[in-house]
């Protein structure tokens, strides 16, 4: 597969960080499990809700690595026992996962709540400080 490389123009020097963010976002968008929703709660708050049916609190982790929110679900596969169930249909996924979200600068994770098979992750974007820098004007020699 031959894909066009973004930011290869000599006029876009120094945008490597932006290119990496776009690549991370494209990779995260291609992941399909677990399904999730993103909703706006207020002007500066977002909530990501992941469907994690069958996972306990101890099997889930939420972390922020650089500018990425990383949600992991780990399932230990136990050896078969005599008490194992014989499924006629198994539609509930029972596999481990890693789901990533690229966060904008300043986004912070406020809370993570697991309830009724849904993991809610609340994000806050603090209002940026308005800074004004006055540049002195000098006169020439």
Secondary structure, DSSP 8 states (H G I E B T S, - for coil): -----TT-STTSTT-HHHHHHHHHHHHHHH--SS-EEEEEEETTEEEEEEE-TT--GGGEEEEEETTEEEEEE--------TT----S---S----EEEEEE--TTEEEEEEEEETTEEEEEEEE----------------
